[in-house]
Amino acid sequence: MRLKNYILVKIDRDEVSSEFVPYAKYVPTIYFMTPKQKILERVTGYFNVSDFKSWIDDADMKLKNQK
């Protein structure tokens, strides 16, 4: 599975969620974050599989560069 190293979390936008995640002006918004909640990539909208895989590649690369 391509996302096995990630924790997938679905959050509905409301007052409580704004305490834990950045404000998202548009939905869907997907954040690739470090364990310390630093945003690596922000993806807004819907994408086909190949485009979304490239977002995962970018997030993977940024995470590896931080180690």
Backbone as a printed PyTorch tensor [residue, N CA C, xyz], in Angstrom:
tensor([[[  0.8420,  -1.1860,   0.0000],
         [  0.0000,   0.0000,   0.0000],
         [  0.8830,   1.2430,   0.0000]],

        [[  0.5770,   2.1550,  -0.8350],
         [  1.3920,   3.3560,  -1.0400],
         [  1.4410,   4.2740,   0.1790]],

        [[  0.3940,   4.3070,   0.9700],
         [  0.3310,   5.2180,   2.1140],
         [  0.5910,   4.5250,   3.4450]],

        [[  1.2850,   3.3880,   3.4310],
         [  1.4720,   2.6170,   4.6600],
         [  2.2800,   3.3720,   5.7080]],

        [[  3.1010,   4.3260,   5.3100],
         [  3.8910,   5.0960,   6.2700],
         [  3.1740,   6.3470,   6.7630]],

        [[  1.9240,   6.4880,   6.3920],
         [  1.1510,   7.6630,   6.7820],
         [ -0.0050,   7.2640,   7.6870]],

        [[ -0.4110,   8.1950,   8.5170],
         [ -1.6210,   8.0230,   9.3150],
         [ -2.6970,   8.8460,   8.6260]],

        [[ -3.7510,   8.1910,   8.1970],
         [ -4.8230,   8.8680,   7.4770],
         [ -5.8860,   9.3140,   8.4690]],

        [[ -6.2200,  10.5960,   8.4230],
         [ -7.2000,  11.1640,   9.3390],
         [ -8.1860,  11.9880,   8.5280]],

        [[ -9.4570,  11.7650,   8.7420],
         [-10.4900,  12.5720,   8.0970],
         [-11.0650,  13.5000,   9.1590]],

        [[-11.0750,  14.7900,   8.8610],
         [-11.5620,  15.7790,   9.8180],
         [-12.6230,  16.6280,   9.1440]],

        [[-13.7720,  16.7370,   9.7800],
         [-14.8020,  17.6480,   9.3010],
         [-14.4540,  19.0570,   9.7720]],

        [[-14.7090,  20.0300,   8.9290],
         [-14.3630,  21.4080,   9.2490],
         [-15.3810,  21.9750,  10.2340]],

        [[-14.9030,  22.3050,  11.4340],
         [-15.7450,  22.9410,  12.4460],
         [-14.8500,  23.6740,  13.4390]],

        [[-15.4450,  24.2570,  14.4650],
         [-14.6730,  25.0420,  15.4280],
         [-13.6550,  24.1900,  16.1780]],

        [[-14.0130,  22.9700,  16.5210],
         [-13.1030,  22.1020,  17.2680],
         [-11.9000,  21.7120,  16.4160]],

        [[-12.1240,  21.3670,  15.1590],
         [-11.0110,  20.9260,  14.3100],
         [-10.0060,  22.0430,  14.0690]],

        [[-10.4400,  23.2980,  14.1080],
         [ -9.5250,  24.4070,  13.8570],
         [ -8.4460,  24.5180,  14.9250]],

        [[ -8.6420,  23.8750,  16.0630],
         [ -7.6070,  23.8620,  17.0970],
         [ -6.4550,  22.9310,  16.7220]],

        [[ -6.7020,  21.9790,  15.8410],
         [ -5.7270,  20.9320,  15.5620],
         [ -5.1260,  20.9780,  14.1670]],

        [[ -5.8300,  21.5320,  13.2270],
         [ -5.3360,  21.5870,  11.8480],
         [ -5.4800,  23.0060,  11.3140]],

        [[ -4.6600,  23.3680,  10.3230],
         [ -4.7650,  24.7080,   9.7440],
         [ -6.1190,  24.9280,   9.0740]],

        [[ -6.4980,  26.1750,   8.9650],
         [ -7.7490,  26.5300,   8.3030],
         [ -7.6790,  26.1270,   6.8350]],

        [[ -8.7300,  25.5150,   6.3530],
         [ -8.8210,  25.1230,   4.9440],
         [ -9.9360,  25.9320,   4.2990]],

        [[ -9.5710,  26.7960,   3.3800],
         [-10.5640,  27.6310,   2.7060],
         [-11.4110,  26.8030,   1.7390]],

        [[-10.8040,  25.7970,   1.1440],
         [-11.4940,  24.9710,   0.1550],
         [-11.5150,  23.5180,   0.6100]],

        [[-12.5240,  22.7940,   0.1490],
         [-12.6010,  21.3650,   0.4530],
         [-12.7040,  20.5940,  -0.8550]],

        [[-12.1220,  19.4360,  -0.9470],
         [-11.2830,  18.8430,   0.0860],
         [ -9.8990,  19.4800,   0.1000]],

        [[ -9.2970,  19.5240,   1.2690],
         [ -7.9040,  19.9240,   1.4270],
         [ -7.1960,  18.7960,   2.1560]],

        [[ -6.0930,  18.3630,   1.6010],
         [ -5.3170,  17.2700,   2.1830],
         [ -3.9700,  17.8310,   2.6010]],

        [[ -3.5910,  17.5430,   3.8390],
         [ -2.3030,  17.9800,   4.3630],
         [ -1.4050,  16.7730,   4.5560]],

        [[ -0.1850,  16.8700,   4.0720],
         [  0.8610,  15.9160,   4.4050],
         [  1.6890,  16.6180,   5.4680]],

        [[  1.6830,  16.0510,   6.6830],
         [  2.3230,  16.7160,   7.8140],
         [  3.3400,  15.7980,   8.4810]],

        [[  4.3120,  16.4130,   9.1340],
         [  5.2710,  15.6660,   9.9380],
         [  4.6030,  15.2970,  11.2600]],

        [[  5.2200,  14.4100,  12.0330],
         [  4.6620,  14.0980,  13.3560],
         [  4.5490,  15.3260,  14.2680]],

        [[  5.3410,  16.3590,  13.9710],
         [  5.2750,  17.5930,  14.7720],
         [  4.3350,  18.6220,  14.1470]],

        [[  3.5180,  18.1930,  13.2270],
         [  2.4740,  18.9770,  12.5660],
         [  3.0030,  20.0860,  11.6560]],

        [[  4.2180,  19.9370,  11.1480],
         [  4.7120,  20.8580,  10.1360],
         [  4.1560,  20.3990,   8.7910]],

        [[  3.6080,  21.3190,   8.0340],
         [  3.0060,  20.9780,   6.7420],
         [  4.1020,  20.7890,   5.6950]],

        [[  4.1040,  19.6090,   5.0700],
         [  5.0260,  19.3180,   3.9750],
         [  4.3940,  19.6790,   2.6390]],

        [[  3.1460,  19.3100,   2.4710],
         [  2.3940,  19.5820,   1.2400],
         [  0.9420,  19.8560,   1.6000]],

        [[  0.3260,  20.7480,   0.8510],
         [ -1.1050,  21.0200,   0.9810],
         [ -1.7160,  20.8010,  -0.4010]],

        [[ -2.6720,  19.9100,  -0.4760],
         [ -3.3140,  19.5640,  -1.7410],
         [ -4.7820,  19.9560,  -1.6430]],

        [[ -5.2320,  20.7880,  -2.5690],
         [ -6.6180,  21.2430,  -2.5590],
         [ -7.3110,  20.7680,  -3.8250]],

        [[ -8.4660,  20.1690,  -3.6600],
         [ -9.2450,  19.7190,  -4.8000],
         [ -9.1190,  18.2300,  -5.0380]],

        [[ -9.7010,  17.8110,  -6.1400],
         [ -9.6940,  16.3980,  -6.5230],
         [ -8.6790,  16.1810,  -7.6310]],

        [[ -7.9830,  15.0460,  -7.5820],
         [ -6.9480,  14.7380,  -8.5640],
         [ -7.1070,  13.3110,  -9.0570]],

        [[ -6.6190,  13.0690, -10.2760],
         [ -6.5940,  11.6870, -10.7440],
         [ -5.4610,  10.9540, -10.0330]],

        [[ -5.4020,   9.6540, -10.1930],
         [ -4.4600,   8.8210,  -9.4440],
         [ -3.0130,   9.2280,  -9.7050]],

        [[ -2.6340,   9.4170, -10.9490],
         [ -1.2280,   9.7260, -11.2440],
         [ -0.8190,  11.0810, -10.6740]],

        [[ -1.7030,  12.0680, -10.7330],
         [ -1.3850,  13.3740, -10.1550],
         [ -1.2660,  13.2870,  -8.6360]],

        [[ -2.1620,  12.5420,  -8.0000],
         [ -2.1040,  12.4170,  -6.5500],
         [ -0.8400,  11.6680,  -6.1160]],

        [[ -0.4380,  10.6740,  -6.8940],
         [  0.8110,   9.9600,  -6.5780],
         [  2.0050,  10.9070,  -6.6110]],

        [[  1.9870,  11.8770,  -7.5130],
         [  3.0990,  12.8310,  -7.5590],
         [  3.1150,  13.7120,  -6.3100]],

        [[  1.9360,  14.0220,  -5.7530],
         [  1.8880,  14.7620,  -4.4770],
         [  2.4910,  13.9080,  -3.3590]],

        [[  2.2030,  12.6240,  -3.3620],
         [  2.7760,  11.7240,  -2.3570],
         [  4.2940,  11.6760,  -2.5130]],

        [[  4.7780,  11.5930,  -3.7480],
         [  6.2210,  11.5890,  -3.9960],
         [  6.8750,  12.8540,  -3.4460]],

        [[  6.2490,  14.0050,  -3.6870],
         [  6.7900,  15.2720,  -3.1860],
         [  6.8470,  15.2830,  -1.6620]],

        [[  5.7910,  14.8230,  -1.0210],
         [  5.7610,  14.7800,   0.4420],
         [  6.8170,  13.8180,   0.9730]],

        [[  6.9630,  12.6570,   0.3440],
         [  7.9860,  11.6920,   0.7520],
         [  9.3850,  12.3070,   0.6720]],

        [[  9.6530,  13.0010,  -0.4260],
         [ 10.9610,  13.6070,  -0.6210],
         [ 11.2240,  14.6830,   0.4390]],

        [[ 10.2420,  15.5150,   0.7040],
         [ 10.4150,  16.5650,   1.7110],
         [ 10.6250,  15.9700,   3.0980]],

        [[  9.9210,  14.9040,   3.4030],
         [ 10.0780,  14.2660,   4.7040],
         [ 11.4730,  13.6520,   4.8440]],

        [[ 11.9570,  13.0020,   3.7920],
         [ 13.3010,  12.4090,   3.8290],
         [ 14.3750,  13.4820,   3.9730]],

        [[ 14.1760,  14.6380,   3.3550],
         [ 15.1540,  15.7220,   3.4360],
         [ 15.2040,  16.3620,   4.8160]],

        [[ 14.1600,  16.1800,   5.6100],
         [ 14.1390,  16.7550,   6.9530],
         [ 14.8590,  15.8850,   7.9670]],

        [[ 15.0970,  14.6380,   7.6360],
         [ 15.7260,  13.7140,   8.5960],
         [ 17.2120,  13.9110,   8.6550]]])
